[in-house]
Amino acid sequence: MSQPLFDKDFLKKLECLSLIARQLVFSRRQALRPSVKKGASIEFRDYREYTPGDDPRTVDWTAYARLGDLFVKLFRQEEELDLWLLLDTSGSMDFGEPSKFDQARRIAAALAYIGLSHMDSASVVPFGDGLLPSRDRLRGKGQIFRVLDFLTNLRAGGKTDFQKSVQMFISRVRRPGLVVVLSDFYGLEQARAAMDRLRFLRHQIHVMQLVSPWELDPPIRGELRLIDTESRVHQDLTVTDSMLRRYKTAFDEFGTALRRYSMKYSIGYDQVHTTVAFDEFIRRVLQHGRLLA
């Protein structure tokens, strides 16, 4: 029987990661950039209606006693970011043991929890051949259970069109935020064109390339039929040692090209091996300051 995607132990790991994020990352951002967004400093700015997940300490209880409605006080404070998690649900992600898709969903849940704990909002946006139904602008740690249910019910399959998906995304999200893309990034040219669009709108981007051990070192030899998991197109091949060496070189160059593109445009980059525990990976990313810093 397969291990549940999210269990009680998973929730304990999320809380631990949230504490690490607070200690190692978010403390560095305090009062660095003035902003007109909501906060907890002394300069009052405006009101808005209460949204489930808002900090109860920001509620104007005097106004509630007078009017019977809940309103939240808005203040001028340091800059904060909205977190957007773009999750690839295409067929190529449903591959490996453990699968790239399961690892990506666990990482998305961990980052969402950190975002819900410390940022303006967190959103999970699946994409395939376009954007899929999502969970947008959630606030407050209590919303993590909605995120976990949502991720649990997601399925991987079909084709991917990252460029189309990003066009749909930027047509509805205009305010710059932190966009984390979890994908295997097959179709690199299209992926780079899509990220160019995100950069143009001044989104802060971090890419996480999911990789399975099989892709790094395929344990195959001889006469085989290889089937594309997205298009279902197949090709009959005789796999030799020489062919595998050329494949490994090409796969390494693929990852190197994505990393170089990211470095050129100050985009965060991590290669995620599915055999590495998700909490170990996130802890390493936070401690090295490569995300949310």
N, C-alpha and C positions, 0 to 999 in steps of 0.2 A: 504494500500500500504506500502510495507516495506521501511525502511529508506535506502537511498543510502549508499554504503559501504564507499565512499570517497566523500566529498563535500567541499565547501569553508570553513566551520567551521573546518573541519578536517585539512585543510592546515594551518589554523591559529594555531591550536594546535601543529602541527609539528614544526612550527617556534619557538613557546614557549618552546617546549621540547629541541630543538636544542640549544637555549640560556642557558637553565638550564644545559645541558651537558657541554657546554663550560665553564660555571662558576664553576660547582661543580666537574667536572671530568677531563676534558682535561687539565686544567691549572695545575693539579697536575703532569702531565706527561712531561711537558716541560723540555727538556735538561736532562732527567734522564738517558737515555741509548743511547750511540753513535751508529750510524747506517750508512750503505752505501747506503741507499735509498734516494730518492729525498727529497729536503727540501728547507729551506730559510736561511740557515746560510751562513757564509762568505767563506767556503771552497768549491770551485768549484770542480766537479768531472768529468762530462761527459755531452753529449747531447743525446737526443732521439727525434724521430718525434713527433709532436704535436698530441694529441688525444682529440677529443671533450669532453669538461668538465674540461680540464686542466686550471689552473689559468693563465689568460693572462699575469700576472706580471712575470711569469717564461719564457715567450717567448723571444728568442734572436732576437730582431727586426733588429739588425745590420746584422745578417745572412740572415734574410728575405729580406732586401733591396738588399743584394748582390746576393742571390741565388734564391729568389722567392719562397722558401719553408719555412714552419713553423717548427722550432725546439725549444724544451724546454730544459732549462738548468737544470742539475741535480747537487745537492749539497750533502755534507755529513752533516747529522743532527741527531736529536734524533730519537730513534726507533719509528716506527709506525706499525700499524697492518692492514691487510686486513680483512674485515668483511664478513663472510659467514653465510647467514641465511638459514638453512635447514628446510623447511616447509613440514610437514606431510599432504598429500592430500588424505589419505585413507578414506574409508567410515565411520569409527567410528568418524572421526572429524566432519562430517556433522550431528551433533546431538545437541539438546538442543535449547533453546530460550533465548538469541541469541545463535547461533550455535558456537561451539568451533572453527570451521573453519573461520567464519567471524572475531571472536576475534583475532585469530592467524594472519590473513591477515592484520588487522589493526596494530597489534603490529609489524609485519614484516615491514610494510610501515614506521612506526615511527622510528624503529631502522635503516632501510635503509637510511632514511633522515639524521639521526644523523651521520651515517657512511659517507655518501656522503659529508656532511658538514665539517667533521673533520678528516677523516682517508685517507689512501692511496686509498682504493676502497671499494665498497660495492657490494655484489652479493646476489641474491635471487635464491635458488636452491630447487625446489619442489621435493618431492620423494613419491613414493608409493611402487609398486613392482619393485623397481629400481629407478634410477634418471630420472626425466622428463626434457624437455627443460627448460632452465634457462636463467637468465640475469646475466652475469658474468662481474666482474671487471669494474663496472660503476664508473665514476668519476665526481664530480661536482654536486652542488645542483640542477642544471637544469635537471638532469637525473631522478629526482623523478617522473616526469610525465610518463616516460617510465615504471617505477616501478609500479605506480598506475594502468596504463592500463593493465600491465602484471598480477598483482594480481587480478584485477577485472574479468579478463577472465578465471582465474583458476577455476576448478571445483573439488569437493571432491567426491571420489568414488573408489570402488575396494579395493583390499588387500594392505597390507604394508609388506615390507621386509626391515627393517632398516639396518640389517647387510649387505645385498647385496648392498643397496644404498650407505652405507659408503665405502664399498670396491670400488665401482665405483668412488666415490668422491676422495678418497685418491690416486687412480691411476692417476688422472689428476691434483690434487692440492698437490704439494710437499712442497711449502713454508709454514711454520707454520703461522697460522692466528688465529683470534677469530671466533670460530664456535658456533653459537647460534642455538639450536635445539628446534623447536616449535612442540610439539606433545602431545598426551595423553599417550604415552608410554605403550600401551597395548602390551604384549609380552616382559616383563621386562628383562628376561634373555638374549634374543637376543639383546635388547637395550644396556645392559651392555657390552656384547661382542663387539658391534659396537663401543661404546665409548672407550673401551680399545684400539682399533685400532687407533682412533683419538689421544689418549694420547700418544701412542707409537711414533707417528710422531710429537709430541710436539705441537699440536694444543692447544690453550686455549679454554676451552669448558664452555658453559653456557647452562643449560637445563631449559626449561619453560614447565611445565606440565599443559596442558589445562584441566579444570574440569568444568562441568556444574552442576547447582543446582540439577538437576534430579539424577545425579550420586551420589551426596552426600546424598540425602534423597529421594529415589524413592517413588512417591505417588501411589503405586500400591498395590492391595490386590486381593486375590481370584484366580479363575481358569484363567490362562493366557497362551498364546503361545508367547515365547520370540524368536526373530529372530536376528541372528548375522548380523550386517549391512555390513560386509565384505564378509563372506563366504556364507551368506543366509541360513546357517544351523539353524534349529529351535528346540525348546524343549518345551514341554508342562509341566507346573508347577502349583502347588497350592501354592501361595505366602502367607505365614503366618507372623505374627509379629515376631515369633522366627527366621524365615528364614531371614527377613529383618535385624534383629539385627546381625545375623552372617555375612550378606553381608556388613553392614556398618563397622564392625570390619575388615573384609578382605580388604575393600577398603582403610581404614585408614592405614592398615599395608602395602599395596601396595605403597602408597605415602611415608610412612616412610622409606621403603626399598630403594626407589629411592633417597630420601634425604640423607640417611646414606651413600649410595654408593658415592654420589656427595661429601659429606664432607670428606670421606676417601681419595679421590684422588684430593682434592682442585678444584673441579668442581663447578661452580656457579649453584645454584638451586633456582627456584621460582615456586610456584604453582599459576596458573592463573585462577581465578574464572571468568566466563564469565559475571557475573552480575556487576563486577567492571569495570568502564569506563577505556578504554585502556590508556588514557592520565594520569589518576590518578595512574594506575599501573606502567607505565613507570617512572613517576616522583618519585614514592616511591623507585623504583629500583635504579634510579640514585642517589637520595639523600642519600640512605643507602650505596652507594658505591659498590653494588654487581655486577655491569656490566660496562665494558669499563674503569674501573679504572686502 
